[in-house]
């Protein structure tokens, strides 16, 4: 009889092991085929111009993998329920674990989807602008993505709290009392947070803009705008980390939003070329009006300016069509060289500081006579 019971126990244990092996095998095979299917579909949809389907399949891979593994683990626990007698694998604990796993995996999927969609929209900015009819703003897109990710995380935490037996009302009551102390302790952090919020709302600059402040030694290109810090890459390629609260109290210039670049120069010719001044000014103005890179709809002035100590000065005041710094200097060089050619074409020349000593010959002759005597 004892041998019969032992044989039945061995068969029973063998059956449990076989069931457990089958569950593990089905889980791993199902996970392999599910991920393989997602990979094939992802490759197919990569050829489309829509960024949303690429983000969807890419974001689903990791949560789906963990979902299948967790469900397989719970299935294995259910199979071994009659063989393992422990409170750890009770129905209540398994239900709690299943709910928490589902909440975490859904939140993970949403966060990954938002991140992947953000990166793909930025990567396909020109294509998306053609489809949507508007140009995507990277700063707004980053801010919206951060806000959505924060909303997903907070929502997941609030949903998980009742599952763990934590009452949200009690937490809110504690937050009302402790919020004052936390607010004082994190005053600077909150100031930077609301400073970043004001940057997103007022939009004084965006990612990629060249900014500078006459109040502080801040000048460079905006790389990132966070909730606490803004990273500015200076022109010598050093990163400058600026707390967002600083932007609430300083004056800021944004040269990236200029509509034109200005050429403002004062040019002097010799006094002996005074009769040629009118013709020179007239030809320089005609040259600027005919120049294809000069914006003639903006202010354009070429006038005789003043009698200087060593020259007769005229000035030019005009604007280029481009705002690109390198192209601007190329255009300015072309304009100045053409002015040189105009001045020389009239037989005139540019003035430079000179000093004339009257009666120098008489002074030298008188000195020679004194030495002879």
C-alpha positions in Angstrom: 0.0 0.0 0.0 2.8 2.4 0.9 4.5 1.5 -2.4 1.3 2.3 -4.3 0.9 5.7 -2.6 4.6 6.5 -3.3 4.0 5.6 -6.9 0.9 7.7 -7.2 2.9 10.6 -5.6 5.7 10.2 -8.0 3.2 10.2 -11.0 1.5 13.3 -9.5 4.8 15.1 -9.1 5.8 14.1 -12.7 2.5 15.4 -14.0 3.0 18.7 -12.2 6.5 19.0 -13.7 5.1 18.2 -17.1 2.4 20.9 -16.8 4.9 23.4 -15.5 7.3 22.6 -18.4 4.4 23.0 -20.9 3.4 26.4 -19.4 7.0 27.7 -19.6 7.4 26.4 -23.2 4.1 27.9 -24.3 5.0 31.2 -22.7 8.4 31.5 -24.3 7.1 30.4 -27.7 4.2 32.8 -27.6 6.5 35.6 -26.5 8.9 34.8 -29.5 6.1 34.8 -32.1 4.4 37.9 -30.7 7.7 39.9 -30.8 8.5 38.5 -34.2 5.1 39.7 -35.5 5.6 43.1 -34.0 9.0 43.3 -35.7 7.6 42.4 -39.1 4.7 44.8 -38.8 7.1 47.5 -37.6 9.4 47.0 -40.7 6.3 47.2 -42.9 5.0 50.4 -41.4 8.5 52.1 -41.5 8.0 52.7 -45.2 5.0 55.0 -44.5 5.3 58.7 -43.8 3.2 58.4 -40.7 5.3 58.6 -37.5 2.5 57.3 -35.2 2.4 53.7 -36.3 6.2 53.4 -36.0 6.1 54.8 -32.5 3.2 52.4 -31.6 5.0 49.2 -32.6 8.3 50.3 -31.2 6.8 51.3 -27.9 4.8 48.0 -27.6 7.7 45.6 -27.8 9.1 45.8 -24.2 5.6 46.0 -22.4 4.3 43.1 -24.5 7.4 41.0 -23.7 7.0 41.6 -20.0 3.2 41.1 -20.2 3.6 37.6 -21.7 6.3 36.7 -19.2 4.2 37.9 -16.2 1.1 36.1 -17.5 3.1 33.0 -18.0 4.5 33.2 -14.5 0.9 33.7 -13.0 -0.3 30.7 -15.1 2.6 28.6 -13.7 1.6 29.7 -10.2 -2.0 28.6 -10.8 -0.7 25.3 -12.1 1.3 24.7 -8.9 -1.4 26.0 -6.6 -2.3 22.5 -5.5 1.4 21.5 -5.1 2.7 24.5 -3.2 1.1 25.5 0.0 2.1 29.1 0.9 0.3 32.3 1.5 2.6 34.1 -0.9 0.8 32.6 -3.9 -2.7 33.0 -2.5 -5.5 34.1 -4.8 -5.6 37.6 -3.2 -1.9 38.2 -3.6 -1.9 36.9 -7.2 -4.9 39.2 -8.0 -3.1 42.2 -6.5 0.1 41.4 -8.4 -1.8 41.0 -11.6 -3.5 44.4 -11.2 -0.3 46.2 -10.4 1.6 44.6 -13.2 -1.1 45.6 -15.7 -1.1 49.2 -14.4 2.7 49.4 -14.6 2.9 47.9 -18.1 0.2 50.2 -19.5 2.0 53.2 -18.0 5.3 51.9 -19.5 3.7 51.5 -22.9 2.2 55.0 -22.9 5.5 56.7 -21.7 7.4 54.8 -24.4 4.9 55.7 -27.0 5.0 59.4 -26.2 8.8 59.4 -26.2 9.0 57.5 -29.5 6.4 59.7 -31.1 8.2 62.8 -30.0 11.5 61.7 -31.5 10.0 60.6 -34.8 8.0 63.7 -35.2 11.2 65.8 -34.7 13.0 63.5 -37.1 10.4 63.7 -39.8 9.6 67.4 -39.2 9.6 68.5 -42.8 7.4 65.6 -43.9 5.0 66.1 -41.0 4.8 69.9 -41.8 3.9 69.1 -45.4 1.1 66.7 -44.2 -0.3 68.9 -41.4 0.2 72.2 -43.2 2.0 73.8 -40.3 5.6 73.8 -39.0 6.2 71.8 -35.8 7.8 73.8 -33.0 10.4 71.6 -31.2 10.0 73.6 -28.0 6.2 73.1 -27.9 6.6 69.4 -28.8 9.1 68.8 -26.0 6.9 70.6 -23.5 3.8 68.7 -24.5 5.7 65.4 -24.4 7.0 66.1 -20.9 3.6 67.1 -19.7 2.0 64.0 -21.1 4.6 61.7 -19.6 4.2 63.4 -16.2 0.4 63.0 -16.5 0.7 59.3 -17.3 3.1 58.6 -14.3 0.9 60.6 -11.8 -2.3 58.8 -13.1 -0.7 55.4 -12.8 0.4 56.2 -9.2 -3.1 57.4 -8.3 -4.7 54.3 -9.8 -2.3 52.0 -8.1 -2.8 53.5 -4.6 -6.3 52.1 -4.0 -5.1 48.7 -5.2 -2.4 48.8 -2.5 -5.0 49.9 0.1 -3.8 53.6 0.3 -6.7 56.1 0.5 -6.2 59.0 -1.8 -8.3 61.3 0.4 -6.0 60.7 3.4 -3.0 61.4 1.2 -4.6 64.7 -0.1 -5.3 65.7 3.5 -1.7 65.1 4.4 -0.6 67.0 1.3 -2.6 70.0 2.4 -0.8 70.2 5.7 2.7 69.2 4.6 2.5 71.1 1.3 3.4 74.4 3.1 6.5 73.0 4.6 7.5 71.3 1.3 6.9 74.6 -0.5 9.2 76.5 1.8 11.9 73.8 1.5 11.6 73.6 -2.3 11.2 77.3 -2.9 14.0 77.5 -5.5 12.9 74.3 -7.2 9.3 75.7 -7.5 10.6 79.0 -8.8 12.6 77.2 -11.5 9.6 75.0 -12.4 7.3 78.0 -12.8 10.0 79.8 -14.7 10.2 76.9 -17.1 6.4 77.0 -17.4 6.5 80.7 -18.3 9.1 80.0 -20.9 6.8 77.5 -22.5 3.8 79.9 -22.3 5.4 83.2 -23.3 7.9 81.6 -25.7 10.7 84.3 -25.6 12.9 81.7 -27.2 12.8 78.2 -28.5 15.3 75.3 -28.9 17.9 76.3 -31.5 17.5 80.1 -31.0 20.5 82.4 -30.4 19.9 84.4 -27.3 21.9 86.9 -25.3 21.4 89.1 -22.2 22.8 92.6 -21.8 22.2 92.1 -18.0 24.2 88.9 -17.6 27.0 87.1 -19.4 24.6 84.8 -21.2 25.0 84.3 -25.0 24.7 81.2 -27.1 22.4 78.7 -28.7 19.5 77.1 -26.7 20.0 73.3 -26.6 17.3 72.1 -24.2 14.6 73.7 -22.0 13.9 71.6 -18.9 11.6 72.1 -16.0 14.5 73.3 -13.9 17.4 74.3 -16.2 17.9 75.7 -19.6 21.1 74.6 -21.4 22.7 77.3 -23.6 25.7 76.3 -25.7 28.1 79.3 -25.8 29.9 80.2 -29.0 33.1 78.6 -27.6 31.2 75.4 -27.4 30.9 75.3 -23.6 27.5 74.4 -22.0 25.9 77.0 -19.8 23.3 75.8 -17.3 20.9 78.6 -16.5 18.1 78.1 -13.8 14.7 78.9 -15.3 13.9 81.4 -12.6 16.7 83.7 -13.9 14.7 84.4 -17.0 11.9 86.0 -15.0 14.2 88.9 -13.9 16.6 89.7 -16.8 16.3 91.4 -20.2 16.8 89.0 -23.0 17.6 89.5 -26.7 16.7 86.9 -29.3 18.7 87.7 -32.5 17.4 84.5 -34.1 14.1 86.3 -34.6 15.4 89.3 -36.4 13.8 90.0 -39.7 16.9 91.6 -41.4 20.5 92.4 -40.7 21.8 96.0 -40.8 24.7 97.5 -42.7 25.7 100.8 -41.1 29.0 102.4 -42.2 30.6 105.8 -42.3 33.0 106.4 -45.2 35.4 109.4 -45.7 36.8 110.8 -48.9 39.5 113.5 -49.3 38.6 117.2 -49.0 40.1 117.7 -52.5 37.4 115.4 -53.9 34.6 117.5 -52.5 33.2 118.3 -56.0 32.7 114.5 -56.6 30.8 113.8 -53.4 27.3 114.3 -54.9 28.0 111.9 -57.8 29.6 109.3 -55.5 26.6 109.4 -53.1 24.2 109.1 -56.0 26.0 106.1 -57.5 26.3 104.3 -54.1 22.6 104.6 -53.5 21.8 103.3 -57.0 24.1 100.4 -56.4 22.3 99.5 -53.2 18.9 99.8 -54.8 20.0 97.4 -57.5 21.7 94.9 -55.2 19.7 91.7 -55.2 20.6 90.9 -51.5 19.5 94.3 -50.1 16.0 94.6 -48.9 14.8 97.8 -50.5 11.5 97.8 -48.7 13.4 98.6 -45.5 15.1 101.9 -44.6 17.8 102.8 -47.1 19.9 105.9 -46.6 23.0 107.2 -48.4 23.8 110.8 -47.5 26.7 113.3 -47.0 27.1 113.3 -43.3 29.7 115.7 -42.0 32.9 117.7 -42.3 35.4 115.6 -40.4 38.9 116.7 -39.3 40.6 114.8 -42.2 37.7 113.8 -44.5 34.3 114.5 -45.9 32.1 111.7 -44.5 29.0 110.1 -46.0 27.2 107.1 -44.5 25.2 104.2 -45.7 22.3 102.7 -43.7 20.6 99.6 -45.2 19.4 96.1 -44.5 20.1 92.7 -46.0 17.4 90.2 -46.9 19.1 87.4 -45.1 19.6 87.0 -41.3 22.3 84.3 -41.6 25.4 85.7 -40.0 27.9 84.2 -42.5 25.9 85.2 -45.6 25.5 88.7 -44.1 29.2 89.2 -43.9 29.6 88.0 -47.5 27.0 90.5 -48.6 28.5 93.3 -46.6 32.0 92.6 -48.1 30.5 92.8 -51.6 28.8 96.1 -50.8 32.0 97.7 -49.4 34.1 96.5 -52.3 31.6 98.0 -54.8 31.8 101.3 -52.9 35.6 101.2 -53.3 35.1 100.7 -57.0 32.6 103.6 -57.2 34.9 106.0 -55.4 37.9 105.1 -57.6 35.8 105.3 -60.7 35.2 109.0 -60.1 38.9 109.6 -59.7 38.5 110.1 -55.9 40.2 108.4 -53.0 39.6 107.6 -49.4 40.9 110.0 -46.7 43.2 109.1 -43.8 44.4 111.3 -40.9 47.1 113.8 -42.1 48.9 116.8 -40.6 50.1 119.8 -42.7 52.8 122.2 -41.3 52.5 125.6 -42.9 55.8 127.6 -43.4 58.0 124.5 -42.9 60.4 125.5 -45.7 60.9 129.0 -44.2 61.6 127.4 -40.7 64.2 125.1 -42.2 65.9 127.9 -44.2 66.1 130.1 -41.1 67.6 127.3 -39.1 70.3 126.8 -41.8 71.2 130.5 -41.6 71.6 130.4 -37.9 73.9 127.5 -38.1 76.0 129.2 -40.9 76.5 132.3 -38.8 
